[in-house]
């Protein structure tokens, strides 16, 4: 198949309803493959050589996996059956803040223009593991006291499943009550769009002096990681974050294991 038929392949991808980003990526992948192939017949050996070439260039397994998907779609479109190499998924650890960094972020949030609101938003993500979408959907009625404990009733999240998160940190309880005082039950706590929340969190991260770009999901990762570091039961953390599988929560244990390794390395004798 000549490079000139790339346009037809692109049309095929569009007919499948793929996103514009995926169409551009897959089209580029196939263009690069055909340029590598040149006049040679496409074979399992040639495909293997291409992936070896890409691996030597330092491409990540995530990128290689996408290129494999592009080749799979392309071969089926041609009515061919090519043997494609298996790509192992990368085990990437969630990016989280240290306890010192988390405290710096809270302090920085309290020094912004809307200090009370911004610190409360950051602290709800940091201490309760809320997703950005869950935070921005909170209403005053979602905070409920039961048996002397303040709970957050989260009604969104993946799978649209409800969960209750206990707010155990006294200063956070007081901040919530102060912020929601006088609100109607149906009032949205934080009338803000996702893009503005992400920009705000990134600005707070810079103000806190972080070397990495801060985003809402990093605050959620930090909640899980710090709770596990402090000895919280993994099932409690799973329920707080709303993970369906305990295996999802267990990935945060790798971070704490990594901390142990670093401590031992520093104490080598």
N, C-alpha and C positions, 0 to 999 in steps of 0.2 A: 504494500500500500504506500503510495507516494505522499510526500508532505502536503501536496496540493489538495488532498482530500480531508485535511484537518477541518476545513470549514464544514464539511458534511458531518463529521464526528461532533463538532460543536453544536450543530443543529439537532443532532440526535440527543445530546445531553440536555438541551433546552426542552425537548419534547418529553423528557422524563421528569421535568419539574424541579430540577436541581437548582440550588441557589446560584446567584451570579458568581459568588466567590468560588464555589466548587467547580463551576463550569470553567472559569479561567484557570484554576489550578490544574484540573485534569487535562485540559487542552494543552497547557504548557508542558505537563509531564510527558504526554504522548509526542509532542513536537520534539522534545529533547531526546526521547527514546529513538525516534525515527532518524534524527540527525546522527545519533551514535551508531545506529545500524547501517546507515549509508546504503550501499548496494547489496549488502549481505542478506541472505535469506534469514527470516526470523526463526529461531530455534531455541530450545531450552538452554543450550550452551551460550547463545548470544545473550539471552535475558540474564542468565547467571553472571556473565561478564559485565553487563551493564550495572547490576546491583553491586558487584564487587567494586567497580569503578566509583559508584556513588558513595559507597561505604568508605573508600580510601579518601574521598574528598571531605569526609567528616560529617556527612549528613546524619541527622538523628534518626532513630528507629521510627519515630512518629512520622517524619517526612517520608522515609522509605516505605512505610506502611501505606501512606496516601498514594505514592507512586505505584505500588502494587495494586491498589484498588483501581487506579486509572487504567493500568494494563489489563486487569480482569474485565472491566467494562468494555474496553476497546476490542479485546479478543472476541468477546461474545458478540459484539456488534459486527465483527468481520465473519462471524460464524466459525471461528477457530477455537481450538482447545490447547492453550499453552500451559506448560508446567511452570508455575511461578514459585519463587522461593518463599519460605516461611519467615516472617518477620516477628521477632519477639517484642511484645509490648514493653515499653519503658516503665519501670517502677519509680515514678517521680514522687518524692515526698512533698506533702503540702507545705507551703511557705508560711511560716508563722513568726510572730514577734516573741522576743524574750520578755521576761517579766519586767525588766528595766525599761525596755522599749515600750511595752504596753502602758506602763505608768506615765512615761513621757508623752505618749499620744493623748492620754486622758487629760494631762495637765495642759497640753497645747490646745486641746478642744475647748477647755475652760477659759482660754485667753482669746477666743475668737469674738467676732462681732455679736453673734447670738449665742453667748457662752452657755447658758442653761440648756437651751435646745440642743446645741451641737454636742455638748458633753453627754447629755442623756442619750442621744442617738448612738454615739460611739460606745457608751458603756453598755447599752442594751445588746449591741452586737458582740462586745468583748466578754461580757459576763453571762449572757444568755444564749449566745451562739445563733442569733437571728440572722436569716438571710436578708439581703437588701429588700427584696420584694415583701417579705414578712414585716420588716420594720416599717416600710412606707404604707402598709395596709392597716397598721394598728389603729384601733379606735379606743376611746376612753373606756368603753364598756368591756374591752378585752382584758382589763385588769380586775381581778376578782379576789376577794379575801375569803379564805376557807380555813377554819380551825386556827385562826391567828396567823396564817401564812398567806402572803400575797402571791398570786399566780398570774402568769400571762397566758391567755387563751389564744393560741396561734391557729388561725383558720385557713392559712394558705400553705405554701410550701409544696414540695414535689408530691404528686399523687393526691393533692388537695385533702390531705388527712389532718384532722385536728390533733393538737397536743397541748398539754399544760406544762408550763415551765415555772418552777418555783423561784421566786426572787429572794435569795437568802441574805444578800448583802444589805445591811441596814441603811447605809447612806443612799444606796440606789433606791430602796423602798421609799425613803423620804423624798428623794428627788422626783420620783414618779408621782407621788401623791401631791406634791407641791405644783408640779407642771400640769396635772390634770384637774386641779381644783377649779371648779366653776365651769368645766366643760360639759356639754351635753353628751349623753351616752354614745350617740352616733358620730360625734366629732372625730375627724381624722387627726391624730396627734401631730404628724409631720407631713403637711401638704407640700410635697416636693417630688419632682420626677427623678427617675433613676439616674439619668445623666448628671443632674446637678448634685445628687448625693455622692456619686463617684468623684466628681471634681472637688467637692468639699472635703471628702476623706483624704484625697491625694494632697490637698493643700495643708491639711492638718498634719499629715505625715511629714511633709517638708518642714513645717513649722517645728515639729518635734525633733528635727535633725536626722531623720532616717535616711540611710543610704539607698534604700530600695523604695520603689513606688508603692504607696499604701493603697489598698482597695478594700471594699467592704468584705469580700470573701476571706481576705487575709485575717480580718478581725474575727470572723467565725472560726477559722482554723486555729487562731490563737486561743479562743475560748476552750476548744477541745484539748489542745496541747497542754495549756497551763493547768487545767483541772486534772488531767492525768498525771502531770508532773507532781502535783500536790497530793496525789494518792486517791483521787476520786475513783469510785467503782466504774468500770468501763460500761456497764449496763446503764448506769445513771447518766453517763455522758451520752450514750447512744440515744436514750429517750429525750434528753434535753435538746440534742441537735436534730432529732427526728429522722435518724437513719433507719431504714427498714431492716438492714442487715448489720449484724455485729461486725462483720468483716470490714465494712466501710469505716467503722469507728476504729478498728484495730490498726489502720494505717498510721494513726497518730502515735501509736506506741513506738513505731520505728523512730520517730523523732526523739522520744525519751531514751530509747536505747542508744541513739547517736550521742546524746548528751553524756551518757555513762561512758561511752567509748572515749569521748574527748577528755573527760575527767581523768580516766585511767591513763591516757596518753600524757597528760600534763604531769601525772604523778609517777611516771616511769622511773624505776631505780635499778 
